Amino acid sequence: MNDVQKIDDASLEKVRQAAEETAWLVERGYPTEATVSFVSQHRELGPSELRWLDCGTRANRSYRHHIARELDAEDVARRPLRIDTASVIATIEAGLRGAPLLEGMAGVLCDPSWSREHTVVGEATEEALEIVGKALLSLRPKSTRWFVDSATRDADKLVDLLAQADSRWSRVAVEVERVPNVIVRLRGAALVASTDPAVLDECASWLNLAALALTDRSDTRVLSFHG
């Protein structure tokens, strides 16, 4: 089991205290990565706790910006939706596996164990795609363009699965675009679905697709991280 999944209430409270200190420093201009490193050492955080602190800090760093640019589900109907494939699918898949998801102050769901370059196709990936497909049928976008980062470990497999999904989703148009860097490609873009704070920091507007897709999953473990 990934050590991130083992975090308990005591550890989470320890991380929240560290997050308050980190947020105070970041808001005053201290660099995020250096601040996370400094506070984690001062608080003697373990590897799992450090991942939660890093993930929560990135999710909450620009939460006001995220809130101001979030779209409602109704805003997507008959409009093209751009999807950050790796982050959205991996987050939903983690929820299906029972891994705890972090919820930031803007409602962004994140998997603290996720990294873009190490995203792999697993046993729950196809189920995650089916769950997204159902959500998209309800949202009724004009089209969906799925961006796959070429640096992602299982990029080829993700492209193949999306091609299969396109043949099954008769009412959801699927286009796939492989790019060198998803974060750069979605900079300034509107109607973006992502769970990566780095993407949400840069895009013009975003939809919380992962949270919408998991709405009816009562077994999803979501831990609020309001630093």
N, C-alpha and C positions, 0 to 999 in steps of 0.2 A: 504494500500500500504506500502511495506517495506520502511523504511526511507532512505535506500541506493538509492532507485529509485528517491528520491526527490532532489538529489544534483543538484545545478544550476551552471552556469558559474562562478559566484562570489566565491562560495564555492570551486569549483574545482581549481580555481586560487589560493585560499588560501592554499589548500592542496598541490598544486605544489610547492609553496614557502616553505612549511614545508618539502616537500620531498627533496628539494635541501639541506636543512640544515641536514636532516636525512642522506642523502647519503654521505655528506661530513664527518660526524662523523663515520658512519659505515665503510667507506673506510679507516679510520684511526684506526680501531680496536675496536671501541666501540660496545658493544653487541646490536644486532638489536632490540630486544623487549624493552630493557631499554631505548634505544635511541628514539624509536617511542613514548614511554610513556612520556619521558621528553619533546620532541618537541611538542607533542600534547597538553600537559599542558601549555607549554610556549606560544603556539599560540592560546590557548583556543579553540581547535577544538571540535565541537559537535560530537555526536555518529556516524552520517553518515560520516562526514569528517574524523573521526578517522579510520573507516573501510577502506575508500579509501586510506588513508595514509599507513595503515598497509599492505593492499593488494598490493599497488604499490611498496612499499619498498621491500617486499618479491619477487615480480616479477622482479625487477630491480637489486636486490642485486648482483646477479651472471650473469648478462645479457651477458657478454663476454663469459662466460662458455657455456651459452645456445646457443648463436649464433654459436660458434665453433662446437657444437655437433648436430645442427639441420640438419635433412635430407630433401632432395627434394622429391616430390611425386614419381618421377621415381625410387627412391632408394628402394621403398617398394615392387615393383612388384615381385611376386613369392618368397617372403620372409615372415617369420612369424612375425606378428605384435602383440605387447602386449598392451592392452588398459586398462588404469586406468578408470574403468567404471564410478564411481561416479563423478569424476571431469569433464570428457568429456561430459557426458550426461547432467549434471546439468548446465554447461556453455552454451551449445546449447539451452537447455530448457529456460534458463533465457533470451537469445537472442530472442527466439520465443515469450516470454511473453512481450517483449518490454522493459525489464530492461536494463539499460546501462551497457555495458561490458567495462572493463578496458583493454587497450592494452599496454603492457610493451615495453621496449626498444628492446627486442628480438622478438617482434611480438606475444608474448604469450597473449592469451585472458583469462581474469579472471572475475569471478563474485564476486565482493567485499562482497556480502552477503552470500557467500557459506561457508559451513563448512562440512567436510567429515562425521562426526558423525551424523549430522542433515539432511543429504541428504534424501529426501523423493520422492516417486513417485507421480507426479502431473498430471494435465490435459494435459500438453504438453509433457510428457515423451515419450509416444509412437510415437508422431510426431518427436521428437528429434532422436529417434532410427531409424525411417525411413530415415531421412535426413543423418544420419551417414551411413546407409546401402547403399544409393545411392553413397556416397563418396567412400565407400569401393569397390563397383563394379567398379568404375573408377580406383581406385588405384591397384586393382588386387593382393592383398597379397596372399601368399600361404595359410595362415590360420590366424585366429584371436583368441587370448586368452584374455578373459575379466576377469580382476581381480576385485573381489568384497570384500571389507573390511567387516569382520564380525561385526565390531563395528558400521557400517552404519545402521541408524534407519530402513530403508526399504530394507535391504539386501535381504530378502526372495522374496520380490516383484520384485526387480531388476533381480534376478536369474530367476524367472518365465517369465518375459518379454523377457529376452535373449533366453530362451528356445523356446518361440514362434517365435522370430526373426529367430532362426536357421531353423525353419521349413519353413519360407517364403523366406529366402535368399538362393536360390538354388546354387548360384555361390560363396557364401562366407561361408567358414567353420567357425563355431562358437564353441569355447570351453570356459567353464566357470570354474574359480577357485576361491573358497572362501578362504581367507587368514586372519590371525589375524591382519596383518598390511601391507597395500599395499606399503607404502613408503619403508619399510624394504625389502619386497619381490622384488621390482623392482630396488633395489640398484645394480648398476653395469650392469643392463640389457641393451641390445641393442634393437633398433626399438620399442621404447615406445611411446605411445600416451597419453598425459596427459596435463592438464592445471594447475596442482598444482606445484608451484615453488619448493616445498620441494622434489617432485619426480624428477623434471628436474635437480635439483642440484646434484642428486645422480646417475642418469642413465647414460649409456654410449652414447646413441644417442636417438634422439626423433623426432617425426613427429607432426607438428602443425595441428592435425586432426580437431579440433573444428573450427579453422579458415578456413580450406579447405571446411568443410561441410557447413559453413555459407557464402561462397563466393558469391553465387547468391542471397542471401537474402538482398534485397535493404532496407528492413525495420529494419535491425539490427542496433542498436545504439552502436557505438564503440567510446570511448573517449581515445585518446592517452595520456599516462601518462609517460612522459619522464624525470620526476624528475629534 
